[in-house]
Amino acid sequence: MSAGWVAATVRAKAMARRRIGAGAARRIALAPSFADAIGLLEGTAYRRASAPGTSLPEAEWLITAAELWQLRVLSGWLPRSAVGLARALGARYECANIEAHARALAEPGRRQRYYELGSLALSWPRVAATASTHDLAVALGASPWGDPGDGSLQVLHDVLALRWLRMVAAEAPAAVDWVTGAAALVVAKQLLVRTTGPVEWLVRSAAPLLGPDWATARSVAALRTALPLAGRWALDGVDSAENLWRAEAGLAVRIESDGFRLLRRGTPGVDPFLGAVAVLAVDGWRTRVALGDAAYGGGPGEVLGVLA
């Protein structure tokens, strides 16, 4: 095992110990006001979101930016052979940047913020330089993201998400069940919530992970049967489109549980690094959910109850 993997593993385990955790998230959700809730982030990895006057959308953005920063720090300790893994994991944030840029092109004058990707960027500098939706589509088509589809923001979101999941599956075999489960939720929302049927671009993007049979399903039960075993679990206990939120929360629970298992492995390498990234990503999501609960009042909601 290289010295790089040893250093990266030590750093990953140390960073994972700095997470907020379920108990602190619950305290945030129970805060008497949103100002009190963000104040509880002081001294944590999300401290930039704790400034007085920070809005909920701003706090959510800053928490996600903190997740990315942690990934960039951890990636700096990786051996050169793991660059592909780091960039695949970081592509999640490039997805967000691409969508934000697409919105800015579609709505001139709309203010957008972009995550700083650093060395994790796949094609963001070239994409960011585009000045029209046509140029954006051309740039994406010539990049690892591929043809973005019909140009609509909703199709772009789903297509990018599925292609990102494929990148992670290619670089991190231990994450295949998470990735396939997440892909199942993407297509479930398309089929069962939007009800317009899957577009060609979505079917193509999902096929390497889910195959083609899911595209004709029109119920949760039919969709679950059509999915490969590696992703079928994501719909366990879900009997209607209205309960897909529970599947999303269940996915986070599974990722965190498996992440802790990978972190506990004694041998330095990909597994504990991936485990740390997984645990930190779920921690960020849980913290955003807790802040949302605090902002709207009423204490911890159902999603946080599943995550706790």
N, C-alpha and C positions, 0 to 999 in steps of 0.2 A: 504494500500500500504506500502511495507516494506521500511525501511530507505535506503536499498541498491538500490532499484529502483529509489528513489528520488535522491540520489547522482549520479547514473548513468545517469539519465535524464538531470540533471543540467550540468554534464560534457559533455554529448553528444551535447547539444545545444551550449555550449561554443566552443567546437571543430569545429562544423559545421560552426561557424562564421569565422573561420580562413581559409576557403577555398579560392582558387585563384579567382574563379568566371569567368563568361563569358567575362567581360570587360578586366580583366588582361590577360586572355588567348589570346584575340585578340591582345593586345599590344605585347605579346611574339611573336606571329606569324608575326607581322609587324616589328619586330626588324631588323635592317640593316644587322646583321650577327648572326650566331649561338652563337658566344661568347657573344654578347650583349643579346641574348635571355636567355641563362642560367644565365646570370648576374641578370636578373630580378627576379630570384627565391630566391635571397638573402633576408633573413628576413621572408621567408614563411615556411610553413611546409615541403617544398621540398628543403630547403636550402643546403642539402648535395649534391644536383645535380648542385649547382651553382659554384663549384670550377672551376677556369680557366683550360682549357685543357680537360674538361669532354666531352666525345664523346656522340653522340645521343643514341646509345644502352646503354651506362653506365647511362646516365641521365634517360632513360626510366626505367631501372632496379631500380635505386635509388628512383624514384617517387613511383613505386609499393611497394618498401620496406617501404617507408614512410606511405603509405596507411595501410600496415599491422601493422606497429608500432602504428598508431592511433587506430586501432581495438584492439590491445593488451592492450593499455592503457585504452580504454573504457571498455573492458571486465574485467579489474581488479576491476572495480566499481560495477559490476553486482552481484546480489544475487546468491547464489549457485544453486538455481533452474534454472538459465538461462545458465548454463554451456553448455548444448546441443546446444542452439541457437548460442552462441559465437563460438563454434567449427564448427558448420555447416557453418557459414559465413567465418570462417578462412580456411575452407577446400579448398577454391579457391586457396590459396597460396600453400597448400600442393600439389594440382594438379600440379602446376608449378614445384615444387621440384621433384615430381615423374617423370614428363616428362624429366626434366634436367638430372636426374639420369639415366633414360633409354637411353638417348642419350650418356651419358658418358660410359655406359656399351657397347653400340653398336659401339662407336668410341673411343677406349682406347687412353688415352693421351689428349683427348679434355678437356680443362679447363671448369669447370662449377661452377656457384655460386648458393648458395641455400639461401632461405629466412629463417630467424630465427623465428620459430613458437612458441617457448616457450610452455606455457600451452594450446595453441590452437591446438597442434599436435594431430592428430587422431592415426596414425600409422607410422609417418615419421621416428622415431628412428630405428624401426625394418626394414623398407624399405631401409633406407640409408645404413644399414649394409650389404645389399646383394651385392654379387660380380659377379653375372652372370645374364643374362636375364631370365634364368630358375628360379633361386632363387628369382628374383624380382617378377615373375609371381606367384610363390608359396606364397610369403609374401603378395602380394595384395589379392590373393584368400582367405587368412585367415584373412583378415582385413575388415573393413567396406566398402572398395572400391570394393571388390569382384573380380572375375575372369576378367583379363584385355583383354581377347580376343585373337586374332591371333598373338600378339606380335609386330605388325607394329606400328610405332610411330604415324601415322595418326589415326588409329583406337583407339589407346590408348588415344590420345588427346580427341577425340569425346566421347568415353565411359566414361572417367573420368569427362568430363564436364557435361554430362547428369546425372551421379550419384551424382555429387556435387549439381546440381540443385534439384534433388530429396531430398537431405538432407535439403536444405534450405526450400523447400516446406513443409516438415514434421515439421519443427521447427518454421516457420514463416508464418502462414496463410495469413497475409496481403500481402505477396510477391508472392502469387500463380500466379497472372497474369503476373508478370515480369518473373518468372521462366518458365512458360509455353511458353511465347513469346520467351525467350532466347532458349529454347529447340527447338522451331519451326525453329529458324535460324540455329541451329546446323544441323538439318536434311535437311533443305533447301540447305545448302552448299553441303552436301553429295550427294543429289539427283540431283541438278541442275548445280553444278559446276564440281564435280569430275566425274559425269556421269557413274560411274561403278555400280550404284545401291547399296542399303544399304546392309551391311554385317549383318549376324545374330546377332553379338554382339551388334551392334548399335540398331537394332530393339528391342532387349530385353531390352536394357538400356533405350530406349525412351518410351516403352510401358506404364509404370505407369503414365507418364505425358501426352502422346499424343495418346495412343491407337495404334492399328496396321494398320489402314486404309491408313495412309500417305505413307507407304512403296511402294505402286504401282504407286504413282503420278509421272508424268514426265513433268509437267509444273507448273508454279507458281499458275495459276488458279486452277488446279486440287489439288495441295497440300493445298492451302488455304481452299478449300471445305472439304478436308479430315481431317483437324485439328479440335480439340475441340474449342469451342467458346473462352475459356480462353486464347488460343494462336493464334487464327486466326487474331487478330488485328495487330500482328507484321508484317504481310505481306500487310497491307493496303497501297495502292498507289504503290506497287511494281508489275511491269508487266513483268519483265525479270530477269534472273540470274545476268545480269550486274548491276542491281539496288539493289542488296542485301546489298550493303554498306549503302544505304539510310535506309534500314530497321534496320540495326545495330545502326546507329545514332539515328533513331527514338526510338529504345528501350532505349537508354541512356536518351533521352529527357523524355520519359514516367517515367523511374525510378526516375530521378531527380525531376520531377514535383510531383509525388506521395510522394517522400521522403520529400519534403518541406511540403506537406500536413500533413504527419504523425508527422513531427517535431512541427507543430503548435498546436497539440493536447495538452490540458492543463494538463491532468492527467498523472503523471509519470508512465512509464511502458515500455512494449515491443515496442509499436508503435513509440514513439519519438527516442528510441535507434536505431531501424531499420531505421528510416528516416535519422538519422545522418550518419549511415554507408552507406546508399544508396547515399546520397548527396556527401559524401567524395569520394566514389568510382568513381562516374561520374566526379567529379572534377579532380581526378588523370588522368582519361582517357582523358579528355578535354585538360589537360596540356600536356600530351604526344603528342596528335594530334597537338597542337600549336607548340611544339618544332620541330616536324617533318616538319611542314610547314615552320618554320624559317630555318631549315637545308637545305631544298631543294629550298628555295627562292620563290618569287612570292606572299608572303603574305598569308592571310587566305585562305584555300582551301574549297572545297564543304562540307566536313565533318564538319569542324568548323562552316561553315555557318548554317548547320542544328542544331548544338548544341547551337549556340549563342542564 
